[in-house]
Amino acid sequence: MPDANLAATVHHSGGNYPVVAGWGITDTLGSRLKALGVKSPAYIITDSNVMNPHGRRVQRALEQADIAAHCFIIPAGEPSKSFELAQAVYQWLVGLKAERGQAIIAVGGGVVGDLAGFVAATFLRGVPFIQVPTSMAAMVDASIGGKVAINLPQGKNLVGAFYQPKGVFADVQTLSTLGRRELAEGWAEAIKHGFILDASLVDLFEEHAEALMKVEPEIATEVIRRSMAIKADIVSQDERETLDIRILLNYGHTIGHALEACTEYGRFLHGEGVSIGMMGAARIAQELGMLSPEVVERQRRLLERFGLPVRAEGVTVEQVLRPMSLDKKVQGGANRWVLLEGVGKAVVRRDVPRELVAETVQELAR
Ligand SMILES: NC(=O)c1ccc[n+]([C@@H]2O[C@H](COP(=O)([O-])OP(=O)(O)OC[C@H]3O[C@@H](n4cnc5c(N)ncnc54)[C@H](O)[C@@H]3O)[C@@H](O)[C@H]2O)c1
């Protein structure tokens, strides 16, 4: 029987995997993972905010399906995506005599997913990996597509791999324990998906903004499934980011990343940087004659309804342009800009004049 909670199937060079989202599906995880061949014992990696109640609930669900699950709890936060933590997890696995056929299950946000995935990709040259995302960013973005990584002191995600999970299982109910600001920044990524590829998703956001901020079960689940399907479709077409397809997900990220970096990751949450970056990219597209002012305004109004910032008062042009030149998406010295031609229509441009970028940052900073 088809799974009513199936959002998408990701196809990749080594096979395919289901992306599932539903309200309260944690309690069904045991049988779902068994169906994917997960054996006892399994190894849950989670963080100090997520363990209670979500990690514990996943552990119970597995135990009900006769899968014993050990838990490793990392400190919540980006600094945990480190070699030190990866090494601590390797040692824990060795101590438990973990074997190659036994699965690692990431239960948490993107930090847990990236670290656990990195360990799964490398421990014993690769063990089965399952994603159980609990933050919005992890559900609609980080858990899908197989990018796993840890950070170096010199920069984020500098060491990693493409390592696809066996399945992604998002229980939308877990979002109810996120703070309002974290929720809004997560929705920014999903709104971005609409603007780049799916105009009808943007309509849904406009119709249900308040209900989505309250994580009302039916509409929140539908929007998350749609947003996951967009990411799944993109990564299925461009698994390793060799075409100009996967990069479309970077809409708003060129300025967004630079804003995060130049404020030392202390002022803006990632999704907030993306929100401001989307406004910067929209202005650039408008100045290049690609995008109407009405769409720019529509995007601004929607982001503001989710309480997201659309300006970055006080930053200087030099501060923002410097990290931009170090962006991983730079090719042959030119930034690749994802710009809109309309709602749901994104393209990549390599010819955005530096002066226009500087002017745009100036405008955002006023
Ligand atoms: N692999 C990819 O393709 C990809 C894509 C985008 C982002 N990322 C990575 O993901 C990370 C950002 O993800 P994130 O925003 O989820 O960060 P995160 O994992 O740090 O989670 C944000 C915060 O929310 C908490 N949290 C998570 N779920 C919760 C819940 N249900 N209730 C209460 N608190 C909860 C976490 O403990 C943390 O404090 C970055 O490291 C980024 O590089 C990876």
The ligand as an SDF file (V2000), in Angstrom:
LIG
                    3D

 44 48  0  0  0  0  0  0  0  0999 V2000
   23.8060   18.9150    4.7730 N   0  0  0  0  0  0  0  0  0  0  0  0
   23.1440   19.8840    4.1820 C   0  0  0  0  0  0  0  0  0  0  0  0
   22.7450   19.7910    3.0140 O   0  0  0  0  0  0  0  0  0  0  0  0
   22.8370   21.1070    4.9700 C   0  0  0  0  0  0  0  0  0  0  0  0
   21.9270   22.0510    4.4690 C   0  0  0  0  0  0  0  0  0  0  0  0
   21.6250   23.1380    5.2510 C   0  0  0  0  0  0  0  0  0  0  0  0
   22.2230   23.3090    6.4950 C   0  0  0  0  0  0  0  0  0  0  0  0
   23.1100   22.3820    6.9300 N   0  0  0  0  0  0  0  0  0  0  0  0
   23.7490   22.5250    8.2460 C   0  0  0  0  0  0  0  0  0  0  0  0
   22.7300   22.4500    9.2300 O   0  0  0  0  0  0  0  0  0  0  0  0
   23.1040   23.2240   10.3600 C   0  0  0  0  0  0  0  0  0  0  0  0
   21.9510   24.1240   10.7000 C   0  0  0  0  0  0  0  0  0  0  0  0
   20.8200   23.3430   10.9720 O   0  0  0  0  0  0  0  0  0  0  0  0
   19.8180   23.7010   12.1620 P   0  0  0  0  0  0  0  0  0  0  0  0
   19.3160   25.0820   11.9680 O   0  0  0  0  0  0  0  0  0  0  0  0
   18.8640   22.5940   12.3080 O   0  0  0  0  0  0  0  0  0  0  0  0
   20.8280   23.8030   13.4030 O   0  0  0  0  0  0  0  0  0  0  0  0
   20.9460   22.9760   14.7400 P   0  0  0  0  0  0  0  0  0  0  0  0
   21.0800   21.5470   14.5010 O   0  0  0  0  0  0  0  0  0  0  0  0
   21.9980   23.6580   15.5390 O   0  0  0  0  0  0  0  0  0  0  0  0
   19.5220   23.2240   15.4190 O   0  0  0  0  0  0  0  0  0  0  0  0
   19.1720   24.5250   15.8590 C   0  0  0  0  0  0  0  0  0  0  0  0
   18.7980   24.4810   17.3510 C   0  0  0  0  0  0  0  0  0  0  0  0
   17.5110   23.8890   17.4800 O   0  0  0  0  0  0  0  0  0  0  0  0
   17.5580   22.8440   18.4390 C   0  0  0  0  0  0  0  0  0  0  0  0
   16.5030   21.9160   18.0380 N   0  0  0  0  0  0  0  0  0  0  0  0
   16.4700   21.0730   16.9680 C   0  0  0  0  0  0  0  0  0  0  0  0
   15.2750   20.4800   16.9050 N   0  0  0  0  0  0  0  0  0  0  0  0
   14.5340   20.9610   17.9350 C   0  0  0  0  0  0  0  0  0  0  0  0
   13.2030   20.7480   18.3760 C   0  0  0  0  0  0  0  0  0  0  0  0
   12.3590   19.9590   17.7030 N   0  0  0  0  0  0  0  0  0  0  0  0
   12.7880   21.4040   19.4710 N   0  0  0  0  0  0  0  0  0  0  0  0
   13.6120   22.2440   20.1410 C   0  0  0  0  0  0  0  0  0  0  0  0
   14.8620   22.5100   19.7660 N   0  0  0  0  0  0  0  0  0  0  0  0
   15.3110   21.8630   18.6730 C   0  0  0  0  0  0  0  0  0  0  0  0
   18.9710   22.3360   18.3960 C   0  0  0  0  0  0  0  0  0  0  0  0
   19.3130   21.6930   19.5850 O   0  0  0  0  0  0  0  0  0  0  0  0
   19.7410   23.6460   18.1940 C   0  0  0  0  0  0  0  0  0  0  0  0
   19.9130   24.2840   19.4400 O   0  0  0  0  0  0  0  0  0  0  0  0
   24.3720   23.9500    9.9740 C   0  0  0  0  0  0  0  0  0  0  0  0
   25.4820   23.2950   10.5410 O   0  0  0  0  0  0  0  0  0  0  0  0
   24.4130   23.8430    8.4560 C   0  0  0  0  0  0  0  0  0  0  0  0
   25.7220   23.8680    7.9360 O   0  0  0  0  0  0  0  0  0  0  0  0
   23.4230   21.2930    6.2050 C   0  0  0  0  0  0  0  0  0  0  0  0
  1  2  1  0
  2  3  2  0
  2  4  1  0
  4  5  1  0
  4 44  2  0
  5  6  2  0
  6  7  1  0
  7  8  2  0
  8  9  1  0
  8 44  1  0
  9 10  1  0
  9 42  1  0
 10 11  1  0
 11 12  1  0
 11 40  1  0
 12 13  1  0
 13 14  1  0
 14 15  2  0
 14 16  1  0
 14 17  1  0
 17 18  1  0
 18 19  2  0
 18 20  1  0
 18 21  1  0
 21 22  1  0
 22 23  1  0
 23 24  1  0
 23 38  1  0
 24 25  1  0
 25 26  1  0
 25 36  1  0
 26 27  1  0
 26 35  1  0
 27 28  2  0
 28 29  1  0
 29 30  1  0
 29 35  2  0
 30 31  1  0
 30 32  2  0
 32 33  1  0
 33 34  2  0
 34 35  1  0
 36 37  1  0
 36 38  1  0
 38 39  1  0
 40 41  1  0
 40 42  1  0
 42 43  1  0
M  CHG  2   8   1  16  -1
M  END
$$$$
